Amino acid sequence: MIWTAPISSKGQITLPISLRQDLGVIPGRDKVMFQKENGQVMIKTAKKTLYDLAGVLAGHPKSGLKWEKISQIARRARARHIADNG
């Protein structure tokens, strides 16, 4: 399938709804990456990093968590995200 999207004066594009659905991305939550190869640009869903998970523990009811516990919680959250989104 081929999609087209205008480029704004700021260089921004809006991904068509059907493309966002095909990629499984949600505006405001997910990111995409662009890869240029052999004169073509591919759009892929961006992988989440530990940095992207910053704030996942914000407002956590337990205080004084040790780094090991925070790391464990972050790893579990990442594993759940991968299992849910591939």
C-alpha positions as CSV (number, residue, x, y, z in Angstrom):
1,M,0.0,0.0,0.0
2,I,1.2,3.5,-0.7
3,W,0.3,6.5,1.5
4,T,1.0,10.2,0.9
5,A,1.2,13.0,3.5
6,P,1.9,16.7,3.1
7,I,5.0,18.2,4.7
8,S,4.2,21.3,6.8
9,S,6.3,24.5,6.8
10,K,8.0,23.1,9.9
11,G,9.0,19.9,8.1
12,Q,6.4,17.8,9.9
13,I,4.3,15.1,8.5
14,T,1.1,13.4,9.8
15,L,1.0,9.7,9.4
16,P,-2.3,8.6,7.9
17,I,-4.6,6.8,10.3
18,S,-4.5,3.5,8.5
19,L,-0.6,3.6,8.5
20,R,-0.6,4.4,12.3
21,Q,-3.0,1.4,12.8
22,D,-0.8,-0.9,10.6
23,L,2.3,0.2,12.7
24,G,0.4,-0.1,15.9
25,V,1.5,3.4,17.1
26,I,-0.5,5.8,19.2
27,P,0.0,9.5,18.8
28,G,1.5,11.2,21.9
29,R,2.8,7.9,23.2
30,D,4.8,6.1,20.6
31,K,7.6,7.2,18.3
32,V,8.6,6.1,14.8
33,M,12.1,6.1,13.3
34,F,13.1,6.8,9.7
35,Q,15.8,4.7,8.0
36,K,17.2,5.8,4.7
37,E,18.6,3.0,2.6
38,N,19.4,2.8,-1.1
39,G,17.5,6.1,-1.8
40,Q,14.4,4.9,0.1
41,V,13.1,5.9,3.5
42,M,11.5,3.2,5.7
43,I,9.3,4.1,8.7
44,K,9.6,1.7,11.6
45,T,8.2,1.7,15.1
46,A,10.9,3.0,17.5
47,K,12.0,0.6,20.2
48,K,11.5,1.7,23.8
49,T,14.6,2.4,25.8
50,L,15.0,2.6,29.6
51,Y,15.1,6.4,29.1
52,D,11.7,6.2,27.5
53,L,10.4,4.5,30.6
54,A,11.4,7.4,32.8
55,G,8.5,8.4,34.9
56,V,6.9,4.9,34.8
57,L,7.4,4.9,38.6
58,A,6.2,8.5,39.1
59,G,3.7,8.5,41.9
60,H,4.6,5.0,42.9
61,P,3.0,4.4,46.3
62,K,6.1,2.9,47.8
63,S,8.8,5.3,48.8
64,G,12.5,4.7,49.3
65,L,12.8,2.0,46.7
66,K,16.3,0.6,46.2
67,W,17.8,0.9,42.7
68,E,17.6,-2.9,42.2
69,K,13.8,-2.9,42.8
70,I,13.3,0.1,40.5
71,S,15.4,-1.7,37.8
72,Q,13.4,-4.9,38.2
73,I,10.1,-3.0,37.9
74,A,11.4,-1.2,34.8
75,R,12.5,-4.5,33.2
76,R,9.1,-6.0,33.9
77,A,7.4,-3.0,32.4
78,R,9.6,-3.3,29.3
79,A,8.9,-7.0,29.0
80,R,5.1,-6.4,29.2
81,H,5.4,-3.7,26.5
82,I,7.4,-6.0,24.2
83,A,4.9,-8.8,24.8
84,D,2.0,-6.5,24.0
85,N,3.5,-4.6,21.1
86,G,6.2,-6.8,19.6
